[in-house]
């Protein structure tokens, strides 16, 4: 569902798609950004003035953190196991972060190129605590592209 002009959206829910498998119920996505180096070109003009021009450089790799409630789904653990044992050909995957509206319709996709899991953190385990247990997966990627 496309958004009307000059309208913004509320991220109702998020998902992660890795090699065609969608993992829904992501409660938080942080660190998702596109960034590139800046090159300073220092030169003199024809009349002798010193100027500095800023030029676009190489794109930078990034990291995104996904948080979800702890479930019986072990897809995060399986994926990170490949990376920890050095099976990078299995660990590097194409994927996307998907933003859904309140009806569950995807409204935005951010494609991740050569993504692999860096770490998996399980929230604090406290006896008698009534808060939701979470797991945080940090994914590193070589490039991020907004999907058209």
MDAnalysis code that builds the backbone (N, CA, C; Angstrom):
import MDAnalysis as mda
import numpy as np

u = mda.Universe.empty(444, n_residues=148, atom_resindex=np.repeat(np.arange(148), 3), trajectory=True)
u.add_TopologyAttr("name", ["N", "CA", "C"] * 148)
u.add_TopologyAttr("resid", np.arange(1, 149))
u.add_TopologyAttr("resname", ["UNK", "UNK", "UNK", "UNK", "UNK", "UNK", "UNK", "UNK", "UNK", "UNK", "UNK", "UNK", "UNK", "UNK", "UNK", "UNK", "UNK", "UNK", "UNK", "UNK", "UNK", "UNK", "UNK", "UNK", "UNK", "UNK", "UNK", "UNK", "UNK", "UNK", "UNK", "UNK", "UNK", "UNK", "UNK", "UNK", "UNK", "UNK", "UNK", "UNK", "UNK", "UNK", "UNK", "UNK", "UNK", "UNK", "UNK", "UNK", "UNK", "UNK", "UNK", "UNK", "UNK", "UNK", "UNK", "UNK", "UNK", "UNK", "UNK", "UNK", "UNK", "UNK", "UNK", "UNK", "UNK", "UNK", "UNK", "UNK", "UNK", "UNK", "UNK", "UNK", "UNK", "UNK", "UNK", "UNK", "UNK", "UNK", "UNK", "UNK", "UNK", "UNK", "UNK", "UNK", "UNK", "UNK", "UNK", "UNK", "UNK", "UNK", "UNK", "UNK", "UNK", "UNK", "UNK", "UNK", "UNK", "UNK", "UNK", "UNK", "UNK", "UNK", "UNK", "UNK", "UNK", "UNK", "UNK", "UNK", "UNK", "UNK", "UNK", "UNK", "UNK", "UNK", "UNK", "UNK", "UNK", "UNK", "UNK", "UNK", "UNK", "UNK", "UNK", "UNK", "UNK", "UNK", "UNK", "UNK", "UNK", "UNK", "UNK", "UNK", "UNK", "UNK", "UNK", "UNK", "UNK", "UNK", "UNK", "UNK", "UNK", "UNK", "UNK", "UNK", "UNK", "UNK", "UNK", "UNK"])
u.atoms.positions = np.array([
    [0.843, -1.170, 0.000],
    [0.000, 0.000, 0.000],
    [0.891, 1.236, 0.000],
    [0.777, 2.035, -1.028],
    [1.568, 3.256, -1.097],
    [0.950, 4.314, -0.203],
    [1.801, 5.143, 0.358],
    [1.325, 6.226, 1.201],
    [0.942, 7.418, 0.337],
    [-0.106, 8.163, 0.716],
    [-0.442, 9.372, -0.036],
    [0.696, 10.381, 0.046],
    [0.734, 11.305, -0.916],
    [1.756, 12.351, -0.909],
    [1.717, 13.123, 0.399],
    [2.894, 13.492, 0.873],
    [3.074, 14.275, 2.092],
    [2.510, 13.590, 3.333],
    [2.345, 12.286, 3.288],
    [1.865, 11.538, 4.445],
    [3.025, 10.714, 4.992],
    [3.088, 10.569, 6.290],
    [4.136, 9.744, 6.871],
    [3.490, 8.523, 7.499],
    [4.319, 7.627, 7.960],
    [3.798, 6.367, 8.464],
    [4.256, 6.114, 9.877],
    [3.500, 5.295, 10.559],
    [3.880, 4.795, 11.861],
    [4.307, 3.352, 11.644],
    [5.487, 3.019, 12.126],
    [5.957, 1.641, 11.990],
    [5.190, 0.758, 12.961],
    [4.200, 0.087, 12.465],
    [3.367, -0.743, 13.333],
    [4.076, -2.031, 13.713],
    [4.692, -2.652, 12.737],
    [5.467, -3.851, 13.018],
    [6.554, -3.987, 11.961],
    [7.503, -4.848, 12.246],
    [8.671, -4.980, 11.389],
    [8.940, -6.454, 11.147],
    [9.625, -6.731, 10.074],
    [10.017, -8.097, 9.762],
    [11.394, -8.110, 9.143],
    [11.958, -9.287, 9.087],
    [13.267, -9.491, 8.482],
    [13.128, -10.653, 7.514],
    [13.525, -10.434, 6.286],
    [13.473, -11.482, 5.281],
    [14.898, -11.860, 4.915],
    [15.248, -13.109, 5.112],
    [16.589, -13.598, 4.782],
    [16.435, -14.767, 3.821],
    [16.968, -14.612, 2.630],
    [16.861, -15.625, 1.574],
    [15.438, -16.140, 1.405],
    [14.480, -15.229, 1.377],
    [13.090, -15.589, 1.128],
    [12.301, -16.025, 2.339],
    [12.945, -16.204, 3.494],
    [12.249, -16.615, 4.712],
    [11.972, -15.361, 5.535],
    [10.695, -15.102, 5.827],
    [10.311, -13.906, 6.563],
    [10.191, -14.231, 8.044],
    [10.871, -13.440, 8.856],
    [10.781, -13.544, 10.309],
    [10.008, -12.317, 10.768],
    [8.773, -12.529, 11.229],
    [7.929, -11.408, 11.638],
    [8.071, -11.169, 13.137],
    [7.312, -10.236, 13.620],
    [7.229, -9.905, 15.045],
    [8.535, -9.339, 15.592],
    [9.265, -8.625, 14.749],
    [10.428, -7.875, 15.227],
    [9.860, -6.648, 15.943],
    [10.276, -6.408, 17.176],
    [9.713, -5.291, 17.935],
    [10.533, -4.016, 17.826],
    [11.805, -4.135, 17.447],
    [12.643, -2.946, 17.324],
    [13.728, -3.180, 16.292],
    [13.963, -2.165, 15.478],
    [15.053, -2.167, 14.505],
    [15.855, -0.902, 14.762],
    [17.149, -1.030, 15.007],
    [17.969, 0.157, 15.249],
    [19.282, 0.059, 14.475],
    [19.809, 1.218, 14.120],
    [21.100, 1.282, 13.442],
    [21.036, 1.146, 11.940],
    [19.857, 1.141, 11.376],
    [19.716, 0.966, 9.933],
    [20.047, 2.276, 9.233],
    [21.171, 2.299, 8.513],
    [21.537, 3.534, 7.820],
    [22.424, 3.255, 6.621],
    [22.357, 4.197, 5.667],
    [23.243, 4.192, 4.514],
    [24.241, 5.318, 4.741],
    [25.499, 5.028, 4.531],
    [26.532, 6.018, 4.790],
    [27.660, 5.826, 3.791],
    [28.358, 6.911, 3.500],
    [29.518, 6.808, 2.628],
    [30.601, 7.762, 3.108],
    [31.824, 7.470, 2.691],
    [32.952, 8.328, 3.031],
    [32.812, 9.664, 2.307],
    [33.464, 10.681, 2.861],
    [33.526, 11.992, 2.226],
    [34.992, 12.267, 1.912],
    [35.243, 12.669, 0.684],
    [36.601, 12.964, 0.244],
    [36.761, 14.475, 0.171],
    [37.803, 14.996, 0.809],
    [38.099, 16.423, 0.738],
    [39.064, 16.649, -0.421],
    [38.624, 17.416, -1.402],
    [39.476, 17.781, -2.532],
    [39.955, 19.200, -2.287],
    [41.244, 19.338, -2.031],
    [41.832, 20.649, -1.749],
    [42.533, 21.142, -3.006],
    [42.183, 22.353, -3.416],
    [42.791, 22.879, -4.633],
    [42.773, 24.405, -4.632],
    [43.528, 24.967, -5.539],
    [43.548, 26.415, -5.736],
    [42.773, 26.741, -7.001],
    [42.021, 27.841, -6.940],
    [41.296, 28.282, -8.123],
    [42.253, 29.025, -9.049],
    [41.750, 29.416, -10.220],
    [42.573, 30.126, -11.209],
    [43.097, 31.448, -10.657],
    [42.316, 32.083, -9.742],
    [42.763, 33.361, -9.184],
    [43.534, 33.193, -7.879],
    [43.925, 31.946, -7.538],
    [44.785, 31.699, -6.397],
    [44.097, 31.457, -5.065],
    [42.776, 31.401, -5.045],
    [42.061, 31.150, -3.793],
    [42.087, 29.658, -3.471],
    [42.268, 29.371, -2.200],
    [42.271, 27.980, -1.729],
    [40.834, 27.562, -1.439],
    [40.407, 26.448, -2.009],
    [39.044, 25.944, -1.774],
    [39.107, 24.459, -1.438],
    [38.114, 24.040, -0.683],
    [37.958, 22.615, -0.360],
    [36.600, 22.183, -0.877],
    [36.599, 21.164, -1.711],
    [35.351, 20.601, -2.223],
    [35.132, 19.254, -1.557],
    [33.892, 18.973, -1.255],
    [33.515, 17.688, -0.673],
    [32.978, 16.801, -1.786],
    [33.553, 15.616, -1.909],
    [33.142, 14.672, -2.942],
    [32.668, 13.374, -2.291],
    [31.720, 12.676, -2.927],
    [31.267, 11.392, -2.373],
    [32.343, 10.323, -2.540],
    [32.535, 9.549, -1.498],
    [33.511, 8.463, -1.529],
    [32.835, 7.111, -1.579],
    [33.538, 6.128, -1.085],
    [33.033, 4.756, -1.085],
    [31.898, 4.587, -0.071],
    [30.944, 3.736, -0.399],
    [29.899, 3.432, 0.595],
    [30.503, 2.677, 1.780],
    [29.936, 2.876, 2.955],
    [30.406, 2.182, 4.150],
    [29.475, 1.015, 4.464],
    [30.053, -0.017, 5.012],
    [29.254, -1.138, 5.496],
    [28.555, -0.703, 6.781],
    [27.545, -1.439, 7.186],
    [26.805, -1.046, 8.378],
    [26.381, -2.223, 9.227],
    [25.701, -1.891, 10.308],
    [25.154, -2.903, 11.222],
    [23.752, -2.491, 11.614],
    [22.891, -3.453, 11.757],
    [21.523, -3.211, 12.209],
    [21.229, -4.195, 13.342],
    [20.493, -3.734, 14.343],
    [20.127, -4.578, 15.473],
    [18.628, -4.840, 15.432],
    [18.258, -6.116, 15.475],
    [16.858, -6.526, 15.482],
    [16.527, -7.083, 16.861],
    [15.412, -6.660, 17.424],
    [14.976, -7.157, 18.727],
    [13.596, -7.779, 18.569],
    [13.409, -8.925, 19.175],
    [12.098, -9.567, 19.167],
    [11.921, -10.331, 20.469],
    [10.686, -10.641, 20.786],
    [10.413, -11.463, 21.957],
    [10.952, -12.866, 21.740],
    [11.431, -13.464, 22.804],
    [11.989, -14.812, 22.720],
    [10.880, -15.806, 22.391],
    [11.098, -16.594, 21.350],
    [10.118, -17.596, 20.917],
    [10.824, -18.937, 20.727],
    [10.072, -19.911, 20.314],
    [10.640, -21.227, 20.011],
    [11.342, -21.258, 18.672],
    [11.180, -20.216, 17.863],
    [11.823, -20.133, 16.554],
    [13.329, -20.009, 16.740],
    [14.079, -20.914, 16.151],
    [15.537, -20.879, 16.315],
    [16.265, -20.459, 15.040],
    [15.599, -19.692, 14.193],
    [16.231, -19.265, 12.937],
    [17.437, -18.365, 13.175],
    [17.381, -17.505, 14.204],
    [18.535, -16.660, 14.522],
    [19.726, -17.519, 14.925],
    [19.482, -18.517, 15.793],
    [20.573, -19.371, 16.271],
    [21.210, -20.162, 15.137],
    [20.400, -20.684, 14.232],
    [20.940, -21.459, 13.106],
    [21.818, -20.590, 12.217],
    [21.365, -19.388, 11.985],
    [22.109, -18.502, 11.097],
    [23.432, -18.084, 11.721],
    [23.416, -17.731, 12.981],
    [24.651, -17.280, 13.636],
    [25.629, -18.438, 13.815],
    [25.131, -19.643, 13.915],
    [26.001, -20.819, 14.045],
    [26.887, -20.962, 12.808],
    [26.338, -20.705, 11.637],
    [27.129, -20.782, 10.398],
    [28.298, -19.802, 10.432],
    [28.028, -18.586, 10.894],
    [29.086, -17.571, 10.933],
    [30.136, -17.908, 11.978],
    [29.724, -18.424, 13.124],
    [30.682, -18.730, 14.187],
    [31.616, -19.870, 13.816],
    [31.149, -20.768, 12.962],
    [32.004, -21.874, 12.562],
    [32.742, -21.575, 11.261],
    [32.717, -20.308, 10.826],
    [33.490, -19.898, 9.664],
    [32.912, -20.298, 8.331],
    [31.677, -20.740, 8.293],
    [31.044, -21.117, 7.030],
    [30.430, -19.866, 6.403],
    [31.277, -18.923, 6.018],
    [30.791, -17.633, 5.548],
    [30.020, -17.732, 4.244],
    [30.299, -18.741, 3.427],
    [29.509, -18.900, 2.206],
    [28.054, -19.233, 2.547],
    [27.836, -19.906, 3.676],
    [26.475, -20.186, 4.140],
    [25.901, -19.018, 4.931],
    [26.758, -18.289, 5.631],
    [26.295, -17.220, 6.520],
    [25.938, -15.941, 5.769],
    [26.690, -15.604, 4.721],
    [26.400, -14.373, 3.974],
    [25.142, -14.567, 3.149],
    [24.156, -13.718, 3.404],
    [22.877, -13.866, 2.725],
    [22.353, -12.510, 2.285],
    [21.468, -12.560, 1.321],
    [20.737, -11.366, 0.918],
    [19.474, -11.305, 1.754],
    [19.052, -10.108, 2.081],
    [17.853, -10.003, 2.897],
    [17.264, -8.620, 2.848],
    [16.293, -8.409, 3.711],
    [15.631, -7.108, 3.762],
    [15.006, -6.903, 5.130],
    [14.916, -5.643, 5.515],
    [14.145, -5.241, 6.683],
    [12.850, -4.666, 6.116],
    [11.724, -5.124, 6.622],
    [10.426, -4.733, 6.085],
    [9.635, -4.003, 7.162],
    [9.035, -2.881, 6.783],
    [8.164, -2.117, 7.684],
    [6.730, -2.374, 7.230],
    [5.862, -2.765, 8.176],
    [4.461, -3.052, 7.889],
    [3.568, -1.969, 8.491],
    [2.434, -1.717, 7.846],
    [1.458, -0.799, 8.430],
    [0.554, -1.568, 9.393],
    [-0.458, -0.886, 9.933],
    [-1.326, -1.507, 10.937],
    [-2.153, -2.655, 10.377],
    [-2.303, -2.744, 9.042],
    [-3.043, -3.844, 8.419],
    [-2.137, -5.015, 8.047],
    [-0.848, -4.875, 8.296],
    [0.098, -5.934, 7.955],
    [0.588, -5.869, 6.522],
    [0.335, -4.758, 5.847],
    [0.784, -4.580, 4.469],
    [2.182, -3.971, 4.472],
    [3.125, -4.557, 3.723],
    [4.473, -3.972, 3.666],
    [4.420, -2.586, 3.033],
    [5.029, -1.596, 3.688],
    [5.039, -0.241, 3.127],
    [6.448, 0.210, 2.754],
    [7.478, -0.451, 3.274],
    [8.855, -0.063, 2.953],
    [9.775, -1.258, 3.152],
    [10.742, -1.402, 2.251],
    [11.758, -2.461, 2.340],
    [13.139, -1.838, 2.248],
    [14.040, -2.342, 3.058],
    [15.437, -1.940, 2.997],
    [16.237, -3.211, 2.720],
    [16.823, -3.289, 1.538],
    [17.538, -4.482, 1.113],
    [18.955, -4.478, 1.677],
    [19.361, -5.612, 2.241],
    [20.706, -5.782, 2.787],
    [21.496, -6.719, 1.877],
    [22.707, -6.306, 1.514],
    [23.555, -7.091, 0.616],
    [24.674, -7.732, 1.431],
    [24.878, -9.031, 1.234],
    [25.914, -9.804, 1.931],
    [25.840, -9.606, 3.447],
    [24.672, -9.850, 3.979],
    [24.453, -9.698, 5.422],
    [24.809, -10.993, 6.146],
    [25.355, -10.839, 7.348],
    [25.630, -12.015, 8.185],
    [25.527, -11.611, 9.649],
    [25.193, -12.574, 10.515],
    [24.977, -12.254, 11.926],
    [26.281, -12.086, 12.684],
    [26.371, -10.980, 13.412],
    [27.562, -10.696, 14.199],
    [27.420, -11.222, 15.622],
    [26.244, -11.015, 16.213],
    [26.047, -11.477, 17.589],
    [24.565, -11.693, 17.872],
    [24.317, -12.497, 18.872],
    [22.966, -12.761, 19.363],
    [22.995, -12.631, 20.871],
    [22.132, -11.769, 21.404],
    [22.094, -11.532, 22.840],
    [20.699, -11.837, 23.363],
    [20.637, -12.672, 24.387],
    [19.376, -12.983, 25.051],
    [19.234, -12.024, 26.223],
    [18.034, -11.466, 26.404],
    [17.795, -10.526, 27.498],
    [18.061, -11.160, 28.854],
    [18.117, -10.326, 29.876],
    [18.415, -10.796, 31.235],
    [17.361, -11.786, 31.715],
    [17.835, -12.865, 32.299],
    [16.949, -13.885, 32.867],
    [16.900, -13.684, 34.378],
    [15.734, -13.282, 34.886],
    [15.583, -13.021, 36.311],
    [14.408, -13.822, 36.835],
    [14.650, -14.592, 37.871],
    [13.577, -15.383, 38.477],
    [12.512, -14.444, 39.037],
    [11.261, -14.752, 38.763],
    [10.157, -13.960, 39.287],
    [9.855, -12.702, 38.495],
    [10.669, -12.385, 37.487],
    [10.446, -11.188, 36.685],
    [9.295, -11.441, 35.713],
    [8.484, -10.443, 35.474],
    [7.342, -10.612, 34.570],
    [7.530, -9.903, 33.237],
    [8.733, -9.372, 32.989],
    [8.962, -8.705, 31.704],
    [9.211, -9.742, 30.610],
    [8.988, -9.308, 29.377],
    [9.141, -10.187, 28.223],
    [10.614, -10.459, 27.964],
    [10.960, -11.719, 27.764],
    [12.333, -12.070, 27.386],
    [12.538, -11.704, 25.920],
    [13.682, -11.134, 25.616],
    [13.965, -10.728, 24.247],
    [15.267, -11.333, 23.759],
    [15.407, -11.314, 22.454],
    [16.684, -11.654, 21.840],
    [17.018, -10.564, 20.839],
    [18.302, -10.169, 20.855],
    [18.792, -9.118, 19.958],
    [19.809, -9.728, 19.024],
    [19.556, -9.569, 17.746],
    [20.463, -10.060, 16.717],
    [21.106, -8.863, 16.037],
    [22.436, -8.820, 16.023],
    [23.160, -7.765, 15.317],
    [23.622, -8.357, 13.982],
    [23.189, -7.693, 12.910],
    [23.522, -8.138, 11.562],
    [24.428, -7.095, 10.932],
    [25.543, -7.546, 10.378],
    [26.425, -6.644, 9.640],
    [26.176, -6.862, 8.160],
    [26.268, -5.805, 7.396],
    [25.998, -5.906, 5.957],
    [26.977, -5.018, 5.196],
    [27.191, -5.377, 3.915],
    [28.137, -4.630, 3.098],
    [27.484, -3.421, 2.429],
    [26.192, -3.518, 2.180],
    [25.488, -2.419, 1.516],
    [24.009, -2.498, 1.853],
    [23.378, -1.323, 1.979],
    [21.944, -1.269, 2.180],
    [21.339, -0.401, 1.083],
    [20.226, -0.880, 0.510],
    [19.545, -0.126, -0.534],
    [18.064, -0.044, -0.204],
    [17.472, 1.140, -0.304],
    [16.019, 1.197, -0.172],
    [15.401, 0.615, -1.435],
    [14.423, -0.248, -1.267],
    [13.777, -0.866, -2.434],
    [12.820, 0.129, -3.065],
    [12.723, 0.045, -4.353],
    [11.852, 0.979, -5.078],
    [10.401, 0.586, -4.944],
])
